[in-house]
Amino acid sequence: MNLYSGSVRRLLDSWPGKRRFGIYRFLPLFFVLGAALEFSMINWTVGETNFYRTFKRRQAKNYVEEQQHHQQQQQQHQQ
């Protein structure tokens, strides 16, 4: 039972380094794809926001909530 087409098999088999590196020959490709994804998440904006700003905003919100939680615990402990 074939899980993928013959053209995909030919493409994968034609990728250099099969004998020496085996399945690890695809690592540079995935490294470049990961770097491109990271670059796009930081630099591409949709409207007024991007992934980096959203992440930083969420991180700040979590910090504030954590500080409020600690203050509430301290107040309860003092009473």
C-alpha positions in Angstrom: 0.0 0.0 0.0 1.5 3.3 -1.1 1.1 6.2 1.4 2.4 8.7 -1.1 2.6 9.1 -4.9 5.5 8.1 -7.1 6.4 11.7 -7.8 6.9 12.4 -4.1 9.0 9.3 -3.8 11.1 10.4 -6.8 11.6 13.8 -5.2 12.6 12.4 -1.9 15.0 9.9 -3.5 16.6 12.5 -5.6 17.5 14.6 -2.5 21.3 14.5 -2.1 23.0 12.7 0.7 20.8 9.7 1.0 23.6 7.1 1.4 25.7 9.2 3.8 23.1 11.0 6.0 20.0 8.9 5.6 16.8 10.6 6.9 18.9 13.4 8.4 19.6 14.8 5.0 16.4 16.8 5.3 17.5 18.7 8.4 18.9 21.7 6.6 15.6 22.1 4.8 13.6 22.1 8.0 16.1 24.4 9.7 15.5 27.0 6.9 11.8 26.5 7.0 11.8 27.1 10.8 13.9 30.2 10.4 11.5 31.6 7.8 8.5 30.9 10.0 10.2 32.6 12.9 11.1 35.6 10.7 7.6 35.9 9.4 6.0 35.7 12.9 8.2 38.6 14.1 8.2 40.8 11.1 4.9 40.4 9.3 2.1 42.5 10.7 -1.6 42.0 10.2 -3.3 45.3 10.9 -1.7 46.7 14.0 -0.4 43.4 15.5 2.0 40.5 14.9 2.9 37.4 16.8 5.7 39.1 18.7 3.6 41.9 20.0 0.8 39.5 20.9 3.3 37.3 22.8 4.8 40.2 24.7 1.4 41.5 25.6 0.3 38.1 26.9 3.6 37.8 28.8 3.0 41.2 30.5 -0.6 40.3 31.3 0.5 37.0 32.9 3.1 38.9 35.0 0.5 41.4 36.2 -1.9 38.6 37.1 0.8 36.8 39.0 1.7 39.9 41.0 -1.9 40.4 41.9 -2.2 36.8 43.0 0.8 37.1 45.2 -0.5 40.3 46.7 -3.9 38.7 47.5 -2.1 35.8 49.1 0.0 38.1 51.3 -3.1 40.0 52.3 -4.9 36.8 53.3 -1.9 35.6 55.2 -1.7 38.8 57.2 -5.3 38.7 58.2 
